[in-house]
Amino acid sequence: MRGGQWQILSLAEGLRSRSHRQVLACPQGSLLFDRARVSGLDIFALPGSGAWNGRSIALLRRLIGERAFQIVHAHDGRGQTLAWEASVGLPVKRVASRRVAFLSNRLLHCLKYSLTCHGIIAVSAFVRELLVASGVPAEKIAVIPDGVEIPETVASSAERACLRSRWQAGQQDFLVGHIGAFTAEKGQDVAVGAVELLAGTFPRLTLLLAGDGPRRQMLQRQCAARGVRSVRFVGYVRDLDSFFNCLDVFAMPSRTEGLGSSALMAMAHGLPVVASQTGGLAEIVEHERTGWLVQPGSPTALAEAIAHACAAGERLVTMGQAAREKARSFSSDILTAKTEAFYDQLLKIT
């Protein structure tokens, strides 16, 4: 379950609450499939995850035709290809969400987004500008940022102390957290480098890296070889509330980022965010108000910002409160309402 999958689930639940009839099509046995089933959503099990799976195309096309759907919404590139193959020629409007902040082939993306869908949802103004620069018509694109659930309260001091004890951390320890897939663009290696630079100055600083992915084992080996003791790899975390509520600050050292839904989650839990000034992150983190924005790919710049956070004292609490207020403007309800309005707008176009 990465950020995109959580957003699909949140949107589906929001649309259900507004009495829309919908079916969530996703690979059988995936974490999204399991989570959607627990949520009681109507699910259509795709037999394979490949965009060119002929059986998936045929089954999905039959479903769309029999149920007379009006909208087919694809949430990633592979899903967009499958949605087009399964619905071309049918009386539906195709919507594609664009979450990532890189274009490997501008001409290919221009053709794909111009010809295979009627409307595009970009998660940030930055992503919209990339699409427009590649030649996608601007009038087809709406900026609808990710949504986030806002907890009713933040953890009390006693609750926080209990949660920190699970990670063998005390109240005097300073915990920096990150959650995400271990890929090059997420920059976990930058965070590790920053914490290494601070080890002598802040001996009670610990970095908790949650998640999994292709680069995790390599980074673990590097930490072991260099004797890095201030970094802990905590794996896949199911209880996100407990994870966020034990931290002092959240780090988002991405080299590229469409928006940064995990940063929004952290802000909703009252955490300041130290983030790279790249992509959509600059649209959600306000420098020195809700966190710090730093040069991407620089362990030194990230270390300086984390050092500021360590020394911020009560100001860190104030920044966390500002971050939580900022997150309210990205609530899941707003995501649902804006997406619903975009659907309605498309359906009025003949």
URWOJO-V595453 format. One record per backbone hydrogen bond with DSSP energy under -0.5 kcal/mol. CO is the residue of the C=O (numbers start at 1). NH is the residue of the N-H. If there is no record, write none. Layout:
# URWOJO-V595453
co & nh
CO & NH
CO & NH
This chain:
# URWOJO-V595453
co & nh
2 & 6
3 & 7
4 & 8
5 & 9
6 & 10
7 & 11
8 & 12
9 & 13
10 & 14
11 & 15
12 & 16
13 & 17
14 & 18
15 & 18
15 & 20
16 & 19
20 & 22
23 & 25
24 & 26
24 & 44
26 & 46
27 & 30
30 & 34
31 & 35
32 & 36
33 & 37
34 & 38
35 & 39
36 & 41
37 & 40
41 & 43
42 & 24
43 & 45
44 & 26
44 & 46
46 & 28
50 & 53
52 & 54
53 & 57
54 & 58
55 & 59
56 & 60
57 & 61
58 & 62
59 & 63
60 & 64
61 & 65
62 & 66
63 & 67
64 & 68
64 & 69
70 & 93
72 & 74
72 & 95
74 & 97
76 & 80
77 & 81
78 & 82
79 & 83
80 & 84
81 & 85
82 & 86
83 & 87
84 & 87
84 & 88
87 & 90
90 & 92
92 & 94
93 & 72
94 & 118
94 & 119
95 & 74
96 & 121
97 & 99
98 & 123
105 & 109
106 & 110
107 & 111
108 & 112
109 & 113
110 & 114
111 & 115
112 & 116
119 & 96
120 & 122
120 & 142
121 & 98
122 & 144
124 & 128
125 & 129
126 & 130
127 & 131
128 & 132
129 & 133
130 & 134
131 & 136
132 & 135
137 & 140
138 & 141
140 & 120
142 & 122
142 & 144
148 & 332
149 & 151
156 & 160
157 & 161
158 & 162
159 & 163
160 & 164
161 & 165
162 & 166
163 & 166
163 & 167
164 & 167
164 & 169
165 & 168
170 & 173
173 & 175
174 & 176
174 & 206
175 & 248
175 & 249
176 & 208
177 & 251
178 & 210
181 & 183
182 & 215
183 & 186
183 & 187
184 & 187
185 & 255
185 & 256
187 & 190
187 & 191
188 & 192
189 & 193
190 & 194
191 & 195
192 & 196
193 & 197
194 & 198
195 & 199
196 & 199
198 & 202
202 & 205
204 & 174
206 & 176
206 & 208
207 & 209
207 & 232
208 & 178
208 & 210
209 & 234
209 & 235
210 & 180
212 & 182
213 & 216
215 & 219
216 & 220
217 & 221
218 & 222
219 & 223
220 & 224
221 & 225
222 & 226
223 & 227
223 & 228
224 & 227
227 & 229
230 & 207
232 & 209
232 & 234
235 & 211
236 & 238
238 & 240
239 & 243
240 & 244
241 & 245
242 & 246
243 & 246
244 & 247
249 & 177
250 & 274
252 & 276
257 & 280
260 & 264
261 & 265
262 & 266
263 & 267
264 & 268
265 & 269
266 & 269
266 & 271
267 & 270
272 & 250
273 & 275
273 & 292
274 & 252
275 & 294
276 & 278
278 & 281
279 & 282
280 & 283
281 & 284
281 & 285
284 & 286
285 & 287
286 & 289
286 & 290
286 & 291
290 & 273
291 & 288
292 & 275
294 & 277
295 & 298
297 & 299
298 & 302
299 & 303
300 & 304
301 & 305
302 & 306
303 & 307
304 & 308
305 & 309
306 & 310
307 & 311
309 & 312
312 & 315
313 & 316
313 & 317
314 & 317
314 & 318
315 & 319
316 & 320
317 & 321
318 & 322
319 & 323
320 & 324
321 & 325
322 & 326
323 & 327
324 & 328
325 & 329
326 & 329
327 & 330
328 & 331
330 & 148
331 & 335
332 & 336
333 & 337
334 & 338
335 & 339
336 & 340
337 & 341
338 & 342
339 & 343
340 & 344
341 & 345
342 & 346
343 & 347
344 & 348
345 & 348
346 & 349
348 & 350
